[in-house]
Amino acid sequence: MNLDDEVFKNFLVEMGEKLEELENGLAELEEGFSEDLINKLFRAVHTIKGGGGFFGLTKVSELSHVFEDVLMNVREGKLSFGDHMISPFYSACDALKGMHESDDFGNNQDIGQLCLELKSLETGLKKEEDPISELGDITDVEPNPVSDQTSEDDGNPTTKTELKKVTNKVEVESEKVVLEEVESKSKSPVTKLSKGNRAEKTVGQNETIRVKVDLLNKLMELTGEIVLGRNQLLRQFADMEDKSNLVAMAHMISDLQQLVLQTRMQPIGGTFTKFKRIVRDLAKQLDKPINLEIKGEDTELDRSIIESLSDPLTHLIRNCADHGLEDPSSRVSSGKDRVGTVWLQARHEGGQVVITVEDDGKGIDAEKVKAKAIANNVISQSEADSMGENEAAKLIFHPGLSTAEEVTSLSGRGVGMDVVKSTFEKLGGAIDLETKLGSGTKIIIHLPTTLTIMSSLIVRIEGDRYAVPHSELKEVILVRPEDEIQIEEIRERKVYRLRGNLIPILSMEEITSVSKDHMVDNEKKSDQKEILFLVLHSGLNQFGLLIDSIDHTEEIVVKPLAQILSSHTFYAGSSILGDSDVAMVLSANGICQSHKLHIHDLETSVQSTKSLAEMQILDMQEKQDLLVFRYSKNEQLAIPLSLVFKVEQIEVKQIQKISNNHFINLEGKNILLLYLDKYLSIESLPDDLETFYIITPKIKDFEVGIVASSIEESVHTRLNLDSPPINENAILGITTIREKITFLVDLFSLAEQVSPERFKRAELEGKPEKDRLLVVEDTPFFRDLEKTYFESVGFRVTLANNGQEALDLLLDRPNYYNLVVSDIVMPVMDGYELVKTIKSSEKLEHMPVIALTSFTEEESRDKALSAGFDGYAIKTNKENILRAVEHFLIED
Amino acid sequence: MLYSTFYLGDTQMAVPIPCILEIGRSFKFHPVRGAPEVIDGIINLRGKVVTIVNLGLAFEEIKIEPSDESRILIFKNNSELNEVADSDTVMETAPDNIGIHVDRISDVIRVESEELQAVPSNMVHPFYKHVVRRGDSFIIILEPSKILNLHETPDHLS
């Protein structure tokens, strides 16, 4: 799909959301005026205006511009707010809504009257005409001025038995947005054209149709089977020479799978928004002022997961409000803000979605929980004594414990947290908790994005094969006999020191309590041999699982276990592999639970993980995960693990040669093989290889397989980069890994060398080091758009949602970013304030900051430059946005 | 109703044919490590994963080893069964497709409902439903829902 089409659709969705915000805001405004509210309205209208202007929806941007002006004047205090303003505001909001829903986005609508009315507010003149009647006029005009009914229908309605399609085309300057064709059949001959027309329009305007969930589920299931069938076919015919048809089909199946997966993905925002009301109601009921901060509404999750989230999250938020936050008076006396804050956030992290619910309340009193747990015979006194604060607080997830001293109507009936926990666990997720007495509680929930098709690593353990979902897999570790760090045994429990953390190491024997006979001598042998284990994680818990070997990676469809086996929670289900064998799918969650790892063994590791996380922040610049591999026999190479999508083992005979290029077919995709000696001055690949590895990088539009003769390991190391002694474009630098000189390959410049036309960083070639942008933008759609644009020309982009976030990022790594590109109108901290803070900070004063905004007036440019911005550009189109940044960096 | 009969050791047993999805042999069992011994493993039945119960072990007798004669009776799951349900008889299997591993199969027999006899009180067993006389011998008619839902009678899983 065309990027602009996609972006336009996103904008329409966003505009719908903003309109809703606007309407809600107006309702609040009716109850009472506040500056925050006006700011909110202003931002909503501003976003609509920006997008409207960007896509050439002239009337939308015209009306919102006038509307914005009025709001701005109110905001800046030039105009005092009065109740007479509300109804024109409503009219404008309704008119915008009408435009949003109409086929031509109001481009042919007359809004002169309405604009006049809004403008008249500025001059303080009140129109005598009743605005509501005008609104009536507008909505009457609106229905469908341009839906182009074909002339046959008009001329000969009775002979038509079928109402033909209506194609809506909106041509806006050079941008063409073609809405989906809507075909609708009506059984009776068209007697009332207008009626038929209207019915069609309702279907067409949102470009959506209702589909039964059941149907989607079946579609999903079937697609899963097809994917499976494809894997089997590909394997069955791997040796055939001409399999172009098969490959073509495999391609389509990959696409199909993606699309079907998408049909079930929904942003979590819908669920989040309703908490605003819940919190408002709670605040009233409990008589505590509460502020709810929501972040990451656009994080997408499988529909079925989203549906089950609502209840447990409501419970958690109620808990925050009821138990977490103190009364305003006790808050003030403990030196906190009167208004308590609850943060609700969602974000993607390593193939999972992380949701956090956090409050700045009084935290959980570990002693109280312990006392109660002892009273209820949940734990013994001695267990209680050995528990840390977080560990004890986690007891609230135990059935039958609730900390509220008195039961309120909201929460505290002693059921709840255990139900919340089991709900998340049923979804394949995990829940964790951090608390600090006096300063708040944070609940962290890890969830899989989708339940049905998972990319997994197939491993062998003592003769059987198991699938391990990538989302639960952190890393694979090989311990050689000569390595410094070995698996150690403490009181018959194996542990491994992983970067300062002791993690428990489990074997399949311990997990299943079944030992296999042939294993005994295997184990004896392995004492002198290499040991391989996977590091799996469930929530914040991690543990190692001993394996014998790694087979391959495969997209698997997880089938639930029969009920007869359902008590075996360490399995997530079973799956049929490409070679028709059945493998059990391991569940890191289940293993943690069935081994009670989360209570004792791991508490220490969680805590040290935390401190490790803090450590990592300190030296994030230098410490990196690297994948170390070899091309020729002697030279060691490395690339950042974060840029690796997949590593696969390949047999030489699988390579297909087309003209001078070598290709390989992997899961339906033809991947170009990249031989590094063509681009780097290194020795060539050994001739006698039968199998080798290909590394697929995670770079957009760069679908190649980098050939490696062997994969050494992945290391987490502090990177001391020496600049390369030879002038080699694709080498970032030289470092020493395990006492061997290692070249760090620069994938971006490699990509540039391979397909220069796609990765045209030529304009910036003189300053390749100046490529780190911090983009600050509150509107998700502009944020993504700018990111896509900048990344398409080779910048490395970090995103921030508002000024405050940007500032935190900047202060964290003051020398990391080369340029800040910021919007002006944003919540929390706007662009002016951000730039002022940056320019007045000692550490950051030299950081160039560009304003990228939808303000079009000259006046704003001056205002921006005088506020300290180094540049000013208007978000009108791709070229403009890119030019702003490139010019700046080149001039610099 | 038609019944499919099979042997466990020397005992002839039967289950109603409408409950059966198919009867197969020589499947490749994939062991489920950690599962109760009574589970032979899981198999891939044309894309379906089916769990197999060893009937010998379910009766706490001798384990049935795969042989030329041994067969797997794969049962329909409840929803498949509902699709062909005939209103006269209410039958139930299990929520999932489960197979039972038996020593060998025998004839299909027709049993009229008046031939069904109660299980004599000295041989009552949770799995038994009725007894039918055929010539000199008895055939035990099993209750599939009991065998296929062993997890509900935990004794058999320990």
Interface residues (C-beta under 8 A of the other chain):
Chain A: E225 L228 G229 D464 M508 I511 T512 S513 V514 K516 K559 L561 A562 Q563 I564 L565 S566 S567 H568 F570 Y571 S574 S575 I576 S580 D581 V582 A583 M584
Chain B: K28 H30 P31 V32 R33 G34 A35 I39 I42 I43 N44 G47 V49 T51 V53 A94 P95 D96 N97 I98 L148 N149 L150 H151
